[in-house]
Amino acid sequence: MLDFHEVVCLRIYGGGSCWNTERRSEYHRREKAPDRGFHLATIERSEGVVLNKNVLILVFLMVAAAALGAGLFLKKGGNTSPQSGPSEAGTSTKETRGMGPVAVIPKGTTHSFWNSVLAGAEKAAKEHDVEILWAGPDREGDREKQIQIVEDFIVKKVAGIVLAPTDAGALVPVVERAVAAGIPVVIIDSDIETNKRVSFVATDNHAGGALAAKHMAKLLGGRGKVAVIKYMAGSASTNARENGFIETMKKGFPEIELVEDRYGMDTVETALSAAEDVLTRHKELNGVFASNESTSRGSLRALESQGRADGVKMIGFDAADALIKGLEAGRIDALVVQNPQAMGYHGVSGAIAAIQGKSVKTRIDTGVELVTKDSLNSPEIRALIGSEN
């Protein structure tokens, strides 16, 4: 008998098998088979696994044969994923051959927004024939876990890192350690307080908040009382949205009073509690702005639970399924929508270019749109919403 401390699980589009995986890690290795059109493997780690050598060899041969058979039935170039243009730096697959993996680290892994970021990252990885490693905290507010994940990837000596920092300040030291170790870092979604990053790929969040304020003023006829359900301190992206909303409202619409702003934190449940408190304190409230997916979902639930969804105007941020359904039902008046797939795509493409020593744009604006029930079914908006789900 031999002791093994890692188990390799071969999966083709989510299929395949894994033996004795009693303690899997969250690090997922995604590779591309350029001539077969499918991902070869997801590698998951396990501790204390004991396998018979002959069984291991037999299993390996069976899985390899299955993969080869699948390749024979898949036509080269037959992938049905959307086509895309060339990368910013014009990288070819010949130039990336032999390149190490690029780590992609989201703020969290539970919100649907990050699934779209992953889809964009995988699309770029496939185009450039590189491997990506995807890992993030379960909860978006877990700064310590995200710092640990970045540190782990530094130790693993990945070729590049694409990071959506949970905190603009707390992640600075570990990002600067990565850069000092020769690992280029591209920041996506939410900025960081260091100039050591290669590029910042994100929405113009201040503009997104301003869009929400102007539309809220239109909904209220230029007068009324509004509240803001904020996300959490230290998150640069949501702070910019909140500031954009508040500053625009104060400067442009003096007859609209901001009666309260409250942090909803990083879960739907905490946002629900915060929104319910605000609604209870302000019976005369006319409008609510929520600055991300979890605060928007929590605010919607609070309005519904208090029977005020029809009387209080609400504008949310992002396009999770529950929010789109709320918009369709008329319980949400507008959503400010981003393009997370573009963040993942340009983040990975920029990291690859930086690894090769090529020039990379220091700022890439991935766009923002305000969506109403009337505009929801336009082809452009449907394509954008599809990138978030």
C-alpha positions, 0 to 999 in steps of 0.5 A: 500500500502507498500513501498519497496526499493528493487525489486527481479527479478527471472531469469533462464538463462536470462529469467524471469521478473522484476517489476517497476525497474526504477533505477537498480544498477549494483550489480548482485547476482548469485546463484546456484541450485545444484539439478536443474542445473540453477542459481536461481536469479539475484537480482537488486536494485531499489529505490522508488518502490510501490507494492500492497501486494497481487500482490507481493504475487501472483507474487512470487507464480507464479514465484516460481511455474515456477522455480519448474516446470523448475526443474522437467524437468531438469535432475540432473547432466545434465549441459553441461558446461565444466568439470574441475578438483578439486580446488587448495585447494580441497574444497568440497561443504559441506565445503562451505555451508553457506559461504557468497558471493564472490565479483568479481570486473573487471577493466571494463564491456565493453570489451569481455575479462571480459565476459570470466573472469566472465565465469570462476568465475561462473564456480568456484562458481558453483563447490564450491556451493557459490554465486558471486556478479559481479560489475565493472565500465563501463570504465576501467579507472574509478579508483574512481568508482572501489574504490567505488565498493570495499568500498560498498562490504566492507560495505556489509561484503562479505566473499571474494573479487576477484579484477582486479585493474585499478591502481596498486597504487590507489586501495591499501588503499581500498584493505588494508581496506578490509583485515583489515576488515577480507575480503581476497582479491585475485588480478587477471589480473593486480597486486597491490602495496601491500603484503596484497593480498592473491594471484595474478592470471594473465598472465606473462605480461612481457613475453607476451611483450617479445614474441611480440618483438621477433616476430616483429623482425622476421617479420621485418628481424631484422631492421626497425622502430616501435611504441608502442600504450600503454594503460594507466599509472598505469595499472600494467599488460599493463605496464609490456607488454609494458616494456617487448616489449621495453626492449627486442627490445632494448637489442636484436635487435639494428637495430630496432628503437623505434620511439615513444610510445603513450598512447591510454587510455581506449577506442577504440576511444582514441586509434584510435586517438593516433594511427592515430597521430603516423602514420601521424607523421611517414610515414616510420613506419614498425611496431606497437605493441598495448598492450591490446584489446582497443589499438589493435582495435584502432590501427587496425582501424587507419591502415585501415583508412590510407590504411596502414594495408598491409604495416605496421606489427601489433601485438596486445594483446587479442583475441576480435572478431574484432581482430581475424577477422583482423588476419584471413584477414591478417591485423594483423600479430599476437596476444598475447593471454591470458586465462581470464577464468582461471583468473576468475576460479582460482581467485574465487577458491583461495578466497574460500580457503582463506576464509576457512583458507586454504593455497593458492598459492601466484602466479598463472601464467595463461599462454600466447601464441602468435597466428598467422594466421597459428596457429589460427586453431590448437585445442589448440589455438581455445580452448584458444581463445574460453575462451576469447569470 
